[in-house]
Amino acid sequence: MELFVDLQIASENQADLPSLTLIEQWVCIAIDAGSSKTRKEAELTVRIVDSEESQQLNGDFRAKYKPTNVLSFPFQNPPGITLPLLGDLVICKQVVEKEAMEQNKSLNAHWAHMLIHGTLHLLGYDHIIEEDAVEMESLETKLVLQLGFPAPYNEQE
């Protein structure tokens, strides 16, 4: 599959960010496992932001007035038009770093999980209904383990 990731780094502190190569690897594994059909190509934007932008977007689109780890904005193809565009992921650097520390995970393990989680949302997965959450979290866990990281969920989450 040909993958195009438009990486936008809007965070003032760019230390400890995953490389574009890792981001593409983590997104690709999610697309391959989470797509109901084989894709020849896929395109998405990954925007890494600071807390202020995350909080603004989370408030505007979800009425939750705090920064969040990842926001997913799936692209809806117009009727009769097929494009490889999946949508946009907005990931808050500070929230990812804080969660990784609180959950005693490596930064790369948590970045991988957030990119997989967000990409699955772009593919139509959700976790609002318990049955859907179990399916999505099982797939996330399988993919994170496949990458060599520890399981992303535990009893406290």
Phi, psi and chi 1 to 4 in degrees:
 res  aa     phi    psi   chi1   chi2   chi3   chi4
   1 MET       -  137.7  176.1 -172.6   60.9      -
   2 GLU   -90.3  125.4 -173.4  176.4  -13.2      -
   3 LEU  -120.1  132.4  175.4   65.8      -      -
   4 PHE  -120.2  118.2  177.0   74.1      -      -
   5 VAL  -112.2  120.1  174.4      -      -      -
   6 ASP   -88.6  101.5  174.9   21.4      -      -
   7 LEU   -90.1  120.7  177.9   59.5      -      -
   8 GLN  -116.4  118.4  -59.8  175.7   -0.6      -
   9 ILE  -104.5  105.7  -59.4  175.2      -      -
  10 ALA  -108.3   13.3      -      -      -      -
  11 SER   -89.6  137.2  175.9      -      -      -
  12 GLU   -67.0  -37.3  -72.0 -170.6   26.0      -
  13 ASN   -99.5  109.9  178.7   -5.2      -      -
  14 GLN   -98.3   10.0  -62.4 -179.2   18.6      -
  15 ALA   -70.1  145.9      -      -      -      -
  16 ASP    65.3   24.1  -61.0  -39.3      -      -
  17 LEU   -86.3  146.1  -68.2  176.9      -      -
  18 PRO   -68.4  153.2   22.0  -28.5      -      -
  19 SER   -72.0  161.7   67.6      -      -      -
  20 LEU   -59.8  -36.9  176.1   59.2      -      -
  21 THR   -60.8  -45.4  -59.1      -      -      -
  22 LEU   -66.2  -43.0  -75.5  174.4      -      -
  23 ILE   -57.7  -46.5  -70.2  169.9      -      -
  24 GLU   -62.7  -40.1  -70.5  173.1  -24.8      -
  25 GLN   -61.9  -46.1  176.3 -171.0   -4.5      -
  26 TRP   -69.3  -39.0  -60.8  -27.9      -      -
  27 VAL   -66.4  -44.0  165.2      -      -      -
  28 CYS   -61.0  -43.6 -165.6      -      -      -
  29 ILE   -62.6  -37.0 -163.4  171.5      -      -
  30 ALA   -69.6  -41.7      -      -      -      -
  31 ILE   -64.0  -46.6  -67.3  169.9      -      -
  32 ASP   -60.0  -42.4  -74.2  -16.0      -      -
  33 ALA   -82.6  -29.1      -      -      -      -
  34 GLY   -98.0   -8.7      -      -      -      -
  35 SER   -83.7  138.4  -68.9      -      -      -
  36 SER   -78.2  -15.3   57.5      -      -      -
  37 LYS  -132.3  156.6   60.2 -177.5 -178.0 -167.4
  38 THR   -73.1  129.9  -57.1      -      -      -
  39 ARG  -103.9  137.2  -66.9  177.6  177.2  -88.6
  40 LYS   -81.1  -32.7  -68.9 -178.5 -178.5  175.4
  41 GLU  -152.6  157.3   58.7 -177.2  -31.8      -
  42 ALA  -149.6  149.8      -      -      -      -
  43 GLU  -140.5  136.2 -175.2  177.3  -31.1      -
  44 LEU  -155.3  163.4   70.1  148.0      -      -
  45 THR  -107.4  135.1  -63.3      -      -      -
  46 VAL  -116.9  117.2  174.2      -      -      -
  47 ARG  -113.9  119.4 -177.5  171.2  173.3   83.7
  48 ILE   -98.3  120.5  -60.7  173.0      -      -
  49 VAL  -124.3  171.8  -58.7      -      -      -
  50 ASP   -94.8  173.1  -71.7  -31.1      -      -
  51 SER   -55.7  -40.1  -63.8      -      -      -
  52 GLU   -61.2  -47.7 -174.7  177.2  -54.3      -
  53 GLU   -67.5  -39.7 -175.7  172.2  -19.8      -
  54 SER   -60.9  -45.6  176.9      -      -      -
  55 GLN   -62.9  -42.0 -180.0  169.8  -39.8      -
  56 GLN   -61.6  -48.4  179.5   69.7   46.8      -
  57 LEU   -66.4  -41.2  -69.0  168.3      -      -
  58 ASN   -63.4  -39.0 -157.2   22.1      -      -
  59 GLY   -68.1  -46.1      -      -      -      -
  60 ASP   -64.3  -40.4  -70.6  -10.0      -      -
  61 PHE  -103.8  -18.2  -69.0   95.2      -      -
  62 ARG  -128.7   -0.1  -62.8  177.7   63.2 -133.9
  63 ALA    55.5   33.8      -      -      -      -
  64 LYS  -119.5  113.9  -64.8 -176.8  178.9 -173.8
  65 TYR   -96.3   60.1  -60.4   93.9      -      -
  66 LYS  -154.5  155.9   62.7 -180.0 -176.0  174.7
  67 PRO   -66.7  153.8   15.6  -20.2      -      -
  68 THR  -134.8  163.7 -170.8      -      -      -
  69 ASN   -67.2  -51.3   49.4   25.0      -      -
  70 VAL  -144.8  136.5   59.9      -      -      -
  71 LEU  -116.1  137.5  -68.2  165.4      -      -
  72 SER  -117.3  131.0  -58.7      -      -      -
  73 PHE  -123.5   88.7  -61.3   97.0      -      -
  74 PRO   -64.8  143.7  -14.3   25.2      -      -
  75 PHE   -87.1  132.9  176.5   73.1      -      -
  76 GLN  -103.9  113.8  -61.1  -64.5  -40.5      -
  77 ASN   -63.1  136.4  -78.5  -45.2      -      -
  78 PRO   -63.1  151.3  -18.8   29.0      -      -
  79 PRO   -52.9  131.7  -22.5   31.0      -      -
  80 GLY    83.1   -2.2      -      -      -      -
  81 ILE  -118.9  130.1  -63.0  175.9      -      -
  82 THR  -114.2  122.1  -56.9      -      -      -
  83 LEU  -127.1  153.7  -62.4  171.5      -      -
  84 PRO   -80.2    3.6   29.3  -34.3      -      -
  85 LEU   -71.8  122.1 -173.2   58.2      -      -
  86 LEU   -88.4  -38.9  -64.7  178.6      -      -
  87 GLY   140.3 -154.6      -      -      -      -
  88 ASP  -124.9  142.2  -58.4  -26.3      -      -
  89 LEU  -115.2  133.8  -61.8  178.9      -      -
  90 VAL  -119.3  118.1  178.5      -      -      -
  91 ILE  -119.1  129.8  -55.9  177.3      -      -
  92 CYS   -89.9  114.9 -179.1      -      -      -
  93 LYS   -56.7  -47.9 -178.9 -179.0 -171.0  -66.1
  94 GLN   -65.6  -38.8  -70.5   84.4    5.0      -
  95 VAL   -67.9  -42.6  172.6      -      -      -
  96 VAL   -61.4  -44.8  170.0      -      -      -
  97 GLU   -63.8  -43.6  -69.1  172.1  -18.0      -
  98 LYS   -63.9  -45.7 -178.3  178.7 -178.9 -140.4
  99 GLU   -63.8  -41.4  -71.4  176.4  -13.5      -
 100 ALA   -59.5  -43.0      -      -      -      -
 101 MET   -67.4  -46.3 -171.2  170.4   32.7      -
 102 GLU   -62.9  -34.7  -70.7  172.2   -8.2      -
 103 GLN   -94.4    5.2  -61.9  168.7   19.4      -
 104 ASN    56.0   47.2 -159.6   26.3      -      -
 105 LYS  -116.6  155.4  -62.4  176.0 -177.8  175.6
 106 SER   -69.8  154.0   75.0      -      -      -
 107 LEU   -58.8  -46.0  -95.0  177.5      -      -
 108 ASN   -62.6  -37.8  -88.9   -3.3      -      -
 109 ALA   -60.9  -42.1      -      -      -      -
 110 HIS   -75.4  -38.2 -159.0   46.3      -      -
 111 TRP   -59.9  -45.1  -84.8  106.7      -      -
 112 ALA   -58.6  -45.8      -      -      -      -
 113 HIS   -61.8  -44.5  180.0 -143.9      -      -
 114 MET   -65.2  -38.0  -68.6  -59.6   93.7      -
 115 LEU   -69.4  -39.8  -77.3  151.5      -      -
 116 ILE   -64.5  -48.2  -71.1  168.2      -      -
 117 HIS   -57.4  -49.9 -178.5   87.7      -      -
 118 GLY   -64.2  -41.2      -      -      -      -
 119 THR   -64.1  -40.1  -58.4      -      -      -
 120 LEU   -62.1  -37.1  -69.5  176.5      -      -
 121 HIS   -60.2  -42.6  -85.2  -52.9      -      -
 122 LEU   -61.7  -27.1  -65.2  179.8      -      -
 123 LEU   -87.6    0.3  -65.4  170.5      -      -
 124 GLY   106.1   -1.3      -      -      -      -
 125 TYR   -74.9  150.5  -73.8   79.9      -      -
 126 ASP  -149.1  169.0 -148.9  -27.8      -      -
 127 HIS  -136.0   27.4   46.4   79.9      -      -
 128 ILE   -75.3  -48.3  -64.3  171.5      -      -
 129 ILE   -89.1  137.4  -61.1  169.1      -      -
 130 GLU   -51.7  -44.8 -179.8   66.4   25.4      -
 131 GLU   -61.3  -41.2 -177.2  178.8  -51.3      -
 132 ASP   -68.5  -37.8  -65.6  -21.8      -      -
 133 ALA   -62.2  -42.8      -      -      -      -
 134 VAL   -61.7  -44.4  168.8      -      -      -
 135 GLU   -62.9  -47.4  177.6 -174.6    7.4      -
 136 MET   -65.9  -46.8 -175.5  174.9 -179.0      -
 137 GLU   -65.4  -34.3  -69.6  173.5    9.6      -
 138 SER   -64.0  -43.5  -65.5      -      -      -
 139 LEU   -66.4  -43.4 -177.1   52.8      -      -
 140 GLU   -57.7  -47.2  -70.7  172.9   58.1      -
 141 THR   -60.9  -46.2  -61.8      -      -      -
 142 LYS   -57.1  -44.7  173.8 -174.6  166.8 -169.2
 143 LEU   -71.4  -40.7  -62.4  176.6      -      -
 144 VAL   -64.4  -41.6  168.7      -      -      -
 145 LEU   -64.6  -39.5  -70.9  171.2      -      -
 146 GLN   -59.9  -31.8 -171.2  176.1  -39.0      -
 147 LEU   -79.4   -6.9  -70.7  167.3      -      -
 148 GLY    94.0    8.8      -      -      -      -
 149 PHE   -96.1  160.2  -63.6  120.4      -      -
 150 PRO   -67.5  159.0   -9.2   16.7      -      -
 151 ALA   -53.6  136.6      -      -      -      -
 152 PRO   -79.0  -18.7   28.1  -34.0      -      -
 153 TYR  -113.1  147.6  -65.3  105.9      -      -
 154 ASN  -138.2 -179.2   61.1   42.9      -      -
 155 GLU   -60.9  -27.1  -62.1   79.2   40.8      -
 156 GLN   -81.6  -11.5  -72.1  123.4   16.5      -
 157 GLU   -93.2      -  -68.1 -179.3   52.2      -
